């Protein structure tokens, strides 16, 4: 199946793709080669409905890139946690990330910043040009603008989680990111101070509220529902954003839109769109990627798959750069217990004597596994955590049970694990680690709750605990940005 924003299909605007002030040396040539065969001038880029649709597809391509959501961003968030052991000491394969020794000059630090801001700038250009255009109008125009706001919100959320202190450190008063909301089509507007973390979150929520209002309930096919934002995508992302802020009543409010029933089975239906848990967890990663659990996935095919170093499959099972840490969540009896009947054990296998994650099985090029960004099980777990935090323990237990019993129908949580509020929250957090293993959640989940990065052991040595007060708890602003942005 062809992806809707397959690289060879999209038409790029003949503008600088991102902010010149934010480009790292490793990315500069790629971005400034502005005359590929698919490039067209800005004058004509928005001149017809088909060309505007091409620019919509280009927005999704911007987050699909291998150094962003197409691979590396997910890997960074797993390497920094303790679920995986690093088996390669090569800096190009993330050894310094796993060791918490990244510097502002590191290409990974610069590339993620650059590509996320390119996605933001492309969204800003699109919002400006299409917002004032009469080529498309009505609901279709509203939808396109909403898609751009979704992409911008997703990109800013990725940035603020990596390069800024967690919201709960000081309720967002810390320095966050330069908040760029207008198009940058040439150099010379480099200097912009960092807005507060709270201001960045406010913009993210604003974009997602407006995206929810303008997005359709669904599209004409499951493939489009998977790979393009629709109302449920914006709502699901809001549950994650509010969870990061610790605003649990708002998590509940949003999550109830997607899980309106107080008891299982939890199902969201809007028009012809349905979201619910797949009956079998393996179905989520089984090759079609377009089932009811998929709220927003990054698609790939043979033409646009990521490079080896960035591909999840290459890192997890191909070259086994990252194997499961025996002291991480793999030690949980659900995944490693000899008598466990949990279906998620089937997503783990053994290679070269190492326990490896097999959620992304396309271990040789082309790497065509879809990357799950938003899926229904995460929404239920977000809801469960927020419900428990707001003292609705009955709903929290029902949601927790739904996720666990999808993979292990006969399992019953011990009373000691779910009776008291604190114990129930810890059980939900553990279930997140089991359910979302390898999907890029561990770093953000530690940071949003102001927990340290645990000490860990891997194939390249030992790493000490990193406290929330440590300088390497968050990534530094890239050196290139510091050098060109006089406002920082």
Secondary structure, DSSP 8 states (H G I E B T S, - for coil): ---TT-TTT--EESS-SS-GGG--HHHHHHHH----TTEE-HHHHTSSHHHHHHHHHHHHHHHHSTTTTTTHHHHHHHHTSSSEEE----GGGTHHHHTT---TT-HHHHHHHHHHHHHHHHHHHHHHHHHT-SSS-HHHHHHHHHHHHHHHHHHHHHHHHHHS--GGGTTT-SEEEE---S---SSS-----EEEHHHHHHHHHHHHHHHHHHS-S--SSHHHHHHS--HHHHHHHHHHHHHHHT-HHHHHHHHHHH--SSSSS-EEEETTEEEE--SSHHHHTSS---STTEEEEE---TTT---GGG-HHIIIIIS-SEEE-TTTGGGSHHHH-TT---GGGGGEEEETTEEEE-SS---SSS----EEEEEHHHHHHHHHHHHHHTT-HHHHHHHHHHHHHHH-TT----HHHHSSHHHHHHHHHHHHHHHTTTSS-HHHHHHHTT--B--EEETTEEE--B-TTSTTSS----HHHHHH-TT-
